[in-house]
Amino acid sequence: MKHIEKGSEPQSLTAYNKKVSASTKWKSFNRKVKNDVYDSILHEQGYICCYCGIRISRKKCHIEHYRPKSKYTHLTFDYSNLISSCQGEDEQRPTKPVHCGHKKGGWFDEELMISPLDPNCSSYFRYTGAGEILATPDTEHQEAAETTIKMLALDINKLKKMRRKVVDGVIQATQDLSEEEIKQLSEAWLERDTSGRYEPFWATIDYVLKQFY
């Protein structure tokens, strides 16, 4: 999980929120304003899923309410509560969501949900050479990390296989490099590309590279 640094909300959303009432439903969200929100949050996240880190695009994601709108109705159009999650499809049954935002659904626990809006969120997880995601050994945050992994289904085989390929790629790229060269590689690898995109599974890459220096 990579930290998402929220910026200013689109001006169109600011104007929209001045007009809507507390009873306005998400389904009636103005399409143009919604598109502006999509563009803004996708850029903030570097086009990777807020939870698993898979590559996303406008057609392969949904606007995720970090605090579910079903329980926190006053945050339905609050930009600070809006992030972007992948669709979480099963590779064998694409219409069935099996991980991330759609899997999370209306679940939320203030104490047990690790937030990608938390600057320290990546420190709560570890990754293995087999592509597994594990909770931090820090007992203070271990239960929250384990619960988040479970409720978002972040350790399903599909994601483990994808992360394993990433880990293998990192290990291959760092072979025969000095510690200083690995640091330089890390800095370049973890930057946005010219299109403003981060590498998929950014947090996994960051974790593995830090094991070398």
C-alpha positions in Angstrom: 0.0 0.0 0.0 1.4 3.3 -1.1 0.7 6.6 0.7 -1.7 8.9 -1.2 -1.0 12.5 -0.7 -4.3 14.3 -1.3 -4.2 17.7 -3.1 -6.9 20.3 -3.6 -10.2 19.2 -4.9 -11.3 20.1 -8.4 -13.0 23.5 -8.6 -16.0 21.9 -10.2 -16.5 19.7 -7.1 -16.2 22.7 -4.8 -18.9 24.4 -6.7 -21.0 21.3 -6.8 -20.8 20.8 -3.1 -22.2 24.3 -2.5 -25.3 23.3 -4.4 -26.1 19.8 -3.2 -28.1 18.9 -0.1 -27.2 16.4 2.6 -29.7 14.0 1.0 -28.2 14.0 -2.5 -27.3 10.5 -3.6 -24.1 9.3 -5.2 -26.1 8.0 -8.2 -27.2 11.5 -9.1 -23.6 12.8 -9.1 -23.1 15.2 -12.0 -21.2 13.3 -14.7 -18.8 16.1 -15.7 -17.9 16.8 -12.1 -17.4 13.1 -11.5 -15.0 12.9 -14.4 -13.0 15.7 -13.0 -12.8 13.8 -9.7 -11.6 10.7 -11.5 -8.9 12.6 -13.3 -7.7 14.3 -10.1 -7.5 11.2 -7.9 -6.0 9.0 -10.7 -3.2 11.6 -11.0 -2.7 11.8 -7.2 -2.2 8.1 -7.1 0.0 7.8 -10.1 -2.6 5.5 -11.8 -2.2 2.6 -9.3 -4.9 1.1 -7.1 -5.1 2.7 -3.6 -5.0 -0.7 -2.0 -3.2 -3.4 -4.0 -1.1 -1.2 -6.3 -2.1 -2.7 -9.6 -2.2 -0.5 -12.7 -5.5 1.3 -13.1 -7.1 3.6 -15.7 -10.3 5.5 -16.0 -12.0 2.4 -17.5 -10.4 0.0 -15.0 -11.2 1.5 -11.6 -14.0 3.0 -9.5 -14.2 5.9 -7.1 -13.7 4.4 -3.6 -15.2 5.9 -0.5 -12.5 5.2 2.1 -15.2 5.7 4.8 -18.2 4.0 3.2 -20.9 6.4 2.1 -23.5 4.0 3.4 -22.4 4.8 7.0 -20.8 8.2 6.5 -23.3 9.9 4.3 -21.9 13.3 5.1 -18.7 12.3 3.4 -20.3 11.1 0.2 -18.9 14.0 -1.9 -16.1 14.9 0.5 -12.9 14.9 -1.7 -10.7 13.9 1.3 -12.7 10.6 1.4 -12.4 9.8 -2.3 -9.7 7.6 -3.6 -9.5 5.2 -6.6 -9.5 1.4 -6.4 -9.2 -1.3 -9.0 -12.2 -3.3 -9.9 -10.8 -6.3 -8.2 -11.9 -8.8 -10.7 -11.4 -12.5 -10.6 -9.2 -13.5 -13.6 -11.4 -16.5 -14.3 -14.7 -14.7 -13.5 -14.2 -11.0 -14.4 -17.6 -10.0 -13.2 -16.9 -11.2 -9.6 -15.0 -8.7 -7.4 -12.6 -10.5 -5.2 -10.3 -7.9 -3.7 -9.7 -4.3 -2.8 -12.6 -1.7 -2.8 -15.5 -3.8 -4.1 -14.4 -6.6 -1.7 -14.3 -4.2 1.2 -17.8 -3.0 0.4 -19.4 -1.3 3.4 -16.9 -2.6 6.0 -14.9 -0.1 7.9 -13.2 0.0 11.3 -11.4 3.1 12.5 -8.9 1.0 14.5 -8.4 -1.9 12.2 -8.4 -0.5 8.7 -4.9 0.7 7.4 -5.5 3.8 5.4 -3.6 4.7 2.2 -4.0 8.3 3.4 -1.7 7.5 6.4 1.8 8.6 5.5 3.1 5.5 7.3 0.8 3.0 5.7 3.5 1.2 3.8 5.4 0.4 7.0 2.6 -1.9 8.2 3.2 -4.5 5.5 6.0 -6.8 4.4 6.5 -8.8 1.2 8.2 -12.2 0.5 10.0 -13.6 -2.5 6.9 -15.7 -3.2 4.8 -12.5 -3.5 3.0 -12.8 -0.2 1.9 -9.7 1.7 2.4 -10.0 5.5 1.6 -7.9 8.5 4.3 -5.9 10.3 6.0 -7.7 13.2 5.2 -4.6 15.3 2.6 -5.9 17.7 1.0 -2.4 18.1 -0.1 -2.4 14.4 -0.1 -6.1 13.6 -3.9 -6.8 14.1 -4.8 -3.8 12.0 -2.5 -4.9 9.2 -3.7 -8.5 9.3 -7.4 -7.4 9.3 -6.8 -5.0 6.4 -5.1 -7.8 4.4 -8.1 -10.1 5.1 -10.9 -7.6 4.5 -9.4 -6.4 1.2 -8.2 -9.9 0.2 -4.8 -8.6 -0.6 -3.1 -12.1 -0.4 -5.2 -14.0 -3.0 -3.2 -16.1 -5.5 -3.8 -13.6 -8.4 -2.1 -10.8 -6.5 0.7 -13.1 -5.1 1.6 -14.2 -8.6 1.7 -10.6 -9.8 3.9 -9.5 -6.9 6.2 -12.5 -7.3 7.0 -11.4 -10.9 7.7 -7.9 -9.6 10.0 -9.2 -6.8 11.8 -11.4 -9.3 12.3 -8.4 -11.6 13.7 -6.3 -8.8 16.2 -9.0 -7.7 17.3 -9.6 -11.3 17.8 -5.8 -11.8 19.9 -5.4 -8.7 22.3 -8.3 -9.4 26.0 -7.3 -9.3 25.1 -3.7 -8.3 26.7 -1.9 -5.4 24.7 -0.5 -2.6 25.1 3.0 -4.0 24.0 1.9 -7.4 20.9 0.2 -5.9 20.0 3.4 -4.1 20.2 5.3 -7.4 18.1 2.6 -9.1 15.6 2.8 -6.3 15.2 6.6 -6.7 14.6 6.3 -10.4 12.3 3.3 -10.2 10.1 4.9 -7.6 9.6 8.2 -9.4 6.6 8.9 -11.7 7.3 8.4 -15.4 6.8 11.1 -17.9 3.0 10.4 -18.0 2.7 10.8 -14.2 2.4 7.1 -13.5 4.0 5.1 -10.8 5.2 1.5 -11.3 2.5 -1.0 -10.4 3.1 -2.6 -7.0 5.1 0.4 -6.0 5.1 -0.5 -2.3 6.4 -4.0 -3.0 9.2 -2.6 -5.1 10.1 -0.1 -2.4 10.1 -2.7 0.3 12.3 -5.2 -1.7 14.8 -2.6 -2.7 15.3 -1.4 0.9 16.4 -4.9 1.8 19.6 -4.3 -0.2 20.8 -1.1 1.6 
